[in-house]
């Protein structure tokens, strides 16, 4: 479900980082980013890798972005 919510927030090709951060915070509780990203990387959702890559590229918080990129790499390697 979180992947679907985040996919909606990542719908724009070049999103406003502040809007993305607000949508992200509404979907993901503070401090639970890593756990969610790991679950997304292991899951079977068809958009998980794209969502994680998008967050890794556009999220304004460098730590969140890095964690998302790492999870995107794990999701890609599962294919």
N, C-alpha and C positions, 0 to 999 in steps of 0.2 A: 504494500500500500504506500509506503514512504517513497518507493521508486516512482510510482505513478504521480504522487504529489510533486516530487522534485522534477519529474519530466515536464510537467506543466510550467514550472518556474524556469526551466531551461529551454523553453520553446523558441525564444528569440535567438537568432544567429549571433548577434552582438548585444547581449543584455547589459543593462545598467547594473554595475556591480553592487550598488547599494540596494536596489530592488531585489536582486538575487539573494543578498544576505538576509533581507527581511523575510522573504519567502522561505529560505532555508531554515531560519530560526523558528518560524512557525511550524515547520514540519519535523525538526530535529531538536530535541532537548539539549541544552548546553551540557557539554561534557560527554555526550553519547555519540559523537560523530564517528569515532574510530570503530565502535561496535557496529553501528549502522552500516558504515562503508564496507566492513568485513563481511557482514551478512549479505549485502548487495553483491559483492564480488563473488560470493559462493552460490548465490541464488540463480534461478533460471530465468529471471525476467529478461525479455529480449532487449530492453532499453537500458539495462543497468550500466553496461560499459560506457555507453554514450553519455548518460547522465553524470557518471563519475568523471569522465573526461572533461565534460563541460564545466562541472564544479571546479575541477582542478585547474582549469584555464581561467575562469572568470571570477571565482569567489575572492572577495577582497581580503579575507583573513589568510595570511600566508600559511599558517599551520593547517587550517582546514583544507586549503587548496592542495598542499603537499600530501596530506593523508588521502584525499580523493584521488590524486594522481597515482599513488601507490596502489590503491584498491582497483583503479581502472586497469593498471598493468596486470594485476592478479586476475581480474575478470577476463582480460584479453588472452592470457596464457592458458585459461581453462578451455578455450575453444579448440 
